[in-house]
Amino acid sequence: MAKFEKKRGKTAPAISTASLPDIIFMLLFFFMTVTVMRNSELKVDVNIPEATELTKLEKKSLVNFIFIGVPKLPFQKVRGTSPQLQLGDKFADIEEIPLFLEKHRIKVPEKQRAMIISSLKIDKDVTMGIVADVKDQLRKSGQLKVNYSAKKRAGNKYK
């Protein structure tokens, strides 16, 4: 008669965790290098108006932000208290808008250039004169997709 051996429980070998710290640090460095931090400091006070019908912008990388407002206190000595235009992280004149748009257009892949939007973040107390000048310059530059930034009006409940 043949002798049968009792099968012993075969367990899976233990997973080595020695390389886990290396993997975690590689992921950490990857996200540190890929993450884009906000690179522009807001130099004008912008208290945007409230609205009821809002649409969220999908791709923030395709948006040019143009700020219009009264300069903050540290900058009022140099720029005054009249509304100023801020493009990126510096004060600018309206004539500098085409160059600002072209610099952003170069950074965007060619397939997505038609989807670039200019978002105007305007203080609610700014007169429409400077806004009309900015819109005219945007139109002359070929930037026809314009968005007005607003915050959601609190307390409105529509049915």
C-alpha positions in Angstrom: 0.0 0.0 0.0 1.2 3.4 -0.8 1.8 5.8 1.9 0.0 9.1 1.6 1.6 12.2 2.9 -0.6 14.7 4.6 -0.6 18.0 2.8 0.6 20.7 4.9 -1.0 24.2 4.5 0.8 26.1 1.8 0.9 29.7 2.8 1.8 32.6 0.5 5.2 34.1 1.2 5.2 37.3 3.2 5.2 40.5 1.1 8.4 42.5 1.6 7.7 46.1 2.8 11.3 47.2 2.5 10.7 49.2 -0.7 7.6 51.0 0.5 9.5 54.1 1.8 11.2 54.4 -1.5 7.9 54.3 -3.4 6.3 56.8 -1.0 9.2 59.3 -1.5 9.2 58.8 -5.2 5.4 59.7 -5.3 6.0 62.6 -2.9 8.7 64.1 -5.2 6.6 63.5 -8.3 3.7 65.4 -6.9 5.9 68.2 -5.6 7.4 68.8 -9.0 4.1 68.4 -11.0 1.9 70.5 -8.7 1.3 74.0 -9.9 1.2 76.6 -7.2 -0.5 79.9 -7.6 2.2 82.1 -9.1 0.5 85.5 -9.0 0.0 87.7 -6.0 -3.2 89.7 -6.0 -2.2 93.4 -5.9 -5.7 94.9 -6.3 -8.7 94.6 -4.0 -11.4 92.7 -5.8 -14.8 92.3 -4.2 -16.6 90.5 -7.0 -20.3 90.9 -7.4 -22.9 88.2 -6.5 -25.0 86.4 -9.1 -27.6 83.7 -9.2 -26.8 81.8 -12.5 -23.2 80.6 -12.4 -21.2 78.2 -14.5 -18.0 76.7 -13.2 -15.0 76.9 -15.5 -13.7 73.4 -16.3 -10.1 73.8 -17.3 -8.3 76.4 -15.3 -5.2 76.1 -17.4 -7.1 77.6 -20.3 -8.2 80.7 -18.4 -6.5 84.1 -18.5 -7.4 86.0 -15.3 -7.6 89.8 -15.6 -8.1 91.7 -12.4 -9.5 95.2 -12.1 -9.8 97.0 -8.8 -8.3 99.5 -6.4 -4.7 98.8 -5.5 -4.1 97.4 -2.1 -2.7 99.7 0.6 1.1 99.0 0.0 0.7 99.8 -3.7 -1.5 102.9 -3.3 1.5 105.2 -2.7 2.8 104.4 -6.2 -0.3 103.6 -8.2 -2.9 105.8 -6.5 -6.5 104.9 -5.5 -8.0 104.8 -9.0 -8.9 101.3 -10.4 -6.0 99.5 -11.9 -5.5 96.6 -14.2 -3.5 93.6 -13.1 -2.3 91.0 -15.6 -0.7 88.0 -14.0 1.3 89.2 -11.1 2.0 92.8 -12.2 0.1 96.0 -12.8 -0.4 96.7 -16.5 -1.8 99.2 -19.0 -4.6 98.2 -21.3 -2.2 98.3 -24.3 -0.3 95.3 -22.7 -3.3 92.9 -23.0 -2.3 91.5 -26.4 1.2 90.6 -25.2 -0.3 89.0 -22.1 -2.7 86.9 -24.2 0.0 85.8 -26.6 2.3 84.7 -23.8 -0.5 82.5 -22.4 -1.5 81.3 -25.9 2.1 80.0 -26.5 2.0 77.9 -23.4 -1.3 76.1 -24.4 -1.2 73.2 -26.8 -2.3 74.1 -30.3 -5.4 71.9 -30.2 -6.7 73.7 -27.1 -6.0 77.3 -28.2 -9.5 77.9 -29.5 -10.9 77.1 -26.0 -8.9 79.8 -24.2 -11.2 82.0 -22.0 -10.4 85.4 -20.5 -12.0 85.7 -17.1 -12.5 89.2 -15.8 -12.4 89.5 -12.0 -13.7 93.0 -11.5 -14.4 94.9 -8.2 -18.1 95.6 -8.0 -17.5 99.3 -7.4 -15.4 99.8 -10.6 -17.0 101.9 -13.3 -17.7 100.4 -16.7 -15.4 102.8 -18.6 -12.2 100.7 -17.8 -14.2 97.5 -18.3 -15.3 98.6 -21.8 -11.7 99.6 -22.7 -10.5 96.1 -21.6 -13.2 94.4 -23.6 -12.3 96.5 -26.7 -8.7 95.5 -26.4 -9.7 91.8 -25.9 -11.8 92.0 -29.1 -9.0 93.6 -31.1 -6.7 90.8 -29.9 -9.0 88.1 -31.1 -10.0 87.0 -27.6 -13.8 86.7 -28.0 -14.5 84.2 -25.1 -14.9 86.4 -22.1 -16.2 85.4 -18.6 -17.2 87.6 -15.8 -16.3 86.1 -12.4 -18.9 86.3 -9.6 -19.7 84.6 -6.4 -23.0 82.8 -5.6 -25.6 84.9 -4.0 -26.4 83.7 -0.5 -29.9 83.1 0.6 -31.6 82.6 -2.8 -33.6 79.5 -3.1 -35.2 78.9 -6.5 -37.8 76.2 -7.2 
